[in-house]
Amino acid sequence: MIKVGICEDEKITRNFIARMLAQYFKSREIVYQLREYESGKEYIEQRDETDILILDIEMEGITGIQLKDWLWKEDEDVKILFVTNHMEEMQEAFGRNVYGFLQKPLEQSPFEKYLNRMVEDIEENRGLVIKGVDQEYVMKMKDILYFVSENKYSRVVVKGTKYFCVKGLGQWEEELKEQSFFRCHKCYLVNFRNIYKIGDEICMTNGDKIPVSRRKGKELKDSYREYIIRKAR
């Protein structure tokens, strides 16, 4: 689940942004949670965990820029998209985790472009727990190359190293179906992020060759094309 906040002192604008967010996450079948704040003070007092914050620059009391600086001092890893009536204030708003600036009234296409970048970064850096027989590993999604079946268990391949998992391939397929992984063969689940080339077989970025089931060939290429288009938005 992705946790999203809107910090904006105009209720009509908060409602408009909320509708845009609903359209975006519904179209991508991503589960999200939304919280709204009418001031920077309210956001600080609530101390809610937030992945993405849509933040108005001009607010009474604590401004968006001041809230951004507070988040930096607190070492909060919140991805920020600023909205403003005055783009000339943009220079002061740059900083860590600031993805961009949009002028009001907002338009869906550029809004979604920034959301795509933020969501992708959240997914790639999210830790995945791999349970072995007597040990657990936490790996970033972007570092995983593929899973390979081992009877009712599996192994995960990360940069040439294989780790044994007590979960089977079917379990991983279900768990990662919204995370850009694809079951290309009964014995393989590949990470689209680390595919170098697709032909009769898949060439991964580390040089490994992965077989493709004949019945999965077209679906694989279609799904990978959708992934590339989504990344390019």
Secondary structure as GFF3:
##gff-version 3
##sequence-region A 1 233
A	DSSP	beta_strand	2	7	.	.	.	ID=ss1
A	DSSP	alpha_helix	11	27	.	.	.	ID=ss2
A	DSSP	beta_strand	32	37	.	.	.	ID=ss3
A	DSSP	alpha_helix	40	46	.	.	.	ID=ss4
A	DSSP	beta_strand	52	56	.	.	.	ID=ss5
A	DSSP	alpha_helix	64	73	.	.	.	ID=ss6
A	DSSP	beta_strand	79	84	.	.	.	ID=ss7
A	DSSP	three_ten_helix	87	89	.	.	.	ID=ss8
A	DSSP	alpha_helix	90	93	.	.	.	ID=ss9
A	DSSP	beta_strand	98	103	.	.	.	ID=ss10
A	DSSP	alpha_helix	108	125	.	.	.	ID=ss11
A	DSSP	beta_strand	127	131	.	.	.	ID=ss12
A	DSSP	beta_strand	136	140	.	.	.	ID=ss13
A	DSSP	three_ten_helix	141	143	.	.	.	ID=ss14
A	DSSP	beta_strand	146	150	.	.	.	ID=ss15
A	DSSP	beta_strand	153	158	.	.	.	ID=ss16
A	DSSP	beta_strand	161	165	.	.	.	ID=ss17
A	DSSP	alpha_helix	169	175	.	.	.	ID=ss18
A	DSSP	beta_strand	181	185	.	.	.	ID=ss19
A	DSSP	beta_strand	188	191	.	.	.	ID=ss20
A	DSSP	three_ten_helix	192	194	.	.	.	ID=ss21
A	DSSP	beta_strand	195	198	.	.	.	ID=ss22
A	DSSP	beta_strand	201	204	.	.	.	ID=ss23
A	DSSP	beta_strand	209	211	.	.	.	ID=ss24
A	DSSP	three_ten_helix	214	216	.	.	.	ID=ss25
A	DSSP	alpha_helix	217	232	.	.	.	ID=ss26
###
